[in-house]
Amino acid sequence: MNKKMIEVKNLCKDYHIVKKEEGLKGAVKGLFKSEKKTIEAVRHLDFTVDKGEIVGFIGPNGAGKSTTIKMMSGILTPSSGEILINGVDITKHRKEVVQNIGVVFGQRTQLNWDLRLGESFELLRHIYQIDRNEYEETLDVMDEILDIRKIIDKPVRQMSLGQRVKGDLVAAMLHSPDVLFLDEPTIGLDVSSKYALRKFIKEINKVKQTTVILTTHDLGDIEELCERLIIINHGKMMEDGNLVDIVDRIAPYKTLVVQYYDHENIPVHHSCEMIKTEGNMAWYRFMKADITAAALISELSEKKKILDVSIEEAGIDDIIRIAYGQ
Amino acid sequence: MKLKGLSKYLYVYKTQIIRCFTYKFEVYGNILMQSIIMITSAFFWRALYRTGNPVAGVDVEGMLTYIIISAMMSVLLITNVERRIENSVQKGTIAMDMMKPLNIFGIYLVEDLGSITALVFQNLLPIFLVGSLLVKVPTICSTEHIPLFAISMLMSFFINWLIAALFGMWSFTAVNVDALIQVKKHLIRLLSGSIIPMWFFPDWFRNILEALPFVYIYQLPLDIYIGKSSGDELAGMMMIQFVWLIILLIAFAYVARRATKKVLVQGG
């Protein structure tokens, strides 16, 4: 157990882009002389992921998530730093290492538009040298969750987005890789497709001990799948740790929502902050360390008669908002 | 192990053939175009040769064979690698090629070979039939020249492919290389002897052409086919063809290694 699957050491990626100047004058000038601008997309990332972990890789748009995923899957070459997948450097041994990696980009497909889905699978079966029996077995397992055999004879061109992403997910898992990278896999999907996808990811993680790294903007994905979060912004590591720990540290409060019988003289309490009132409702934010919910309720009920209460935990959206610096 | 690696590419090749046969109608335009070029230039050469004198040792029959074989060769020399690279870079789908345990240029090469295989049936044979029926049956000058033609044609294929790949790789830095690809296409059309054999040009111009790689794509295999060139002269030309192949191979290997490091995936 606790075998290191992915090791990222001091990873950096710079892009050089041509700076475009304003207006016609700038455009003409650009024909003769172009100024290059360097963008530091990823700066000194360090982390390790153990076998069987599901890690949520989150950050705002343009934070460098996709760039990092593309470097880890051998598509982009890092400017500096090292990426080891199962102990092997992917930059130096791309072809060998990618044999052990599956990748799904929610916004792109590796399936062939012109051919039946099965034809794309058959091509992958040969590219990854998968034995026919093993291939059929894998397909059976995936069919249980994703119902893939139903669409296997359909040309990819005619598929709905949900079907296509399912197809891509199966395509990425056909060769039973140890590591699965998912770049916004649930983007644009409906609720039932999302549900099937998450179920699938959980299942392969449990059964095959597949290490999963996913980027997403979907809170549901994170809540249901990820035990660990890596939050990056401006190419730099902001947070790395257990989801629960991060929540406790960044947002160590809960909110008590109290409904009184009427809206007059709504009481305040010294160890918590009343964040808003609305009619006969009041929201109290309290630190877990300062007071317990039970004590707060009983003390408030002494001041005014309470009709109903509920407690809101700090959600992942709060964490993300705080971590993104808003 | 090596053989196992090859079987992967073999399947990419096979898939490409299946793909090409799924769009049936797109390829027939080329038959029409090549037939028109073939027939109109047959009229043209017949008119020019009316006096009956051979030019540079080639008579009218040789010239007619030349244009039919040239049209057929043009099918074998269709490349898509430059557009394939350009498209992949522009749309970012190059990520899909890079994440596979294959060499991306290996993929592009066998894809082109697959397309050509499909085109042999969809294009080359129809052009051969049209030429044979409406112009003449293009027979080779002597059976001894068959292996020489085959070797030269093979080298010509790779010279042509490597030039296309090199132009395509420009898109790793320049992204939009449409115009460059057009320039390349016309350079090959005009300077390779595919339409006008270079023996019609003045000496100084011919000397320039012989120093460029283009004539080794069309002119040399065609000369071998119609028996224009033989003996020491032919051996010398084939040596130069081989040297060009090696030069382009080295250039390709160098550029390919640098270009793949430059991959910039657009969007996402």
Interface residues (C-beta under 8 A of the other chain):
Chain A: Y15 S66 K70 S73 G74 I75 L76 T77 R94 K95 E96 V98 Q99 I101 V103 F105 Q107 R108 T109 Q110 N112 D114 L115 E119 E122 L123 H126 I127 Y128 Q129 D183 E184
Chain B: K4 S7 K8 L10 Y11 V12 T15 I18 R19 T22 Y23 G92 T93 I94 A95 M96 M98 M99 K100 P101 L102 N103 T260 K261 V263 L264 V265 G267 G268
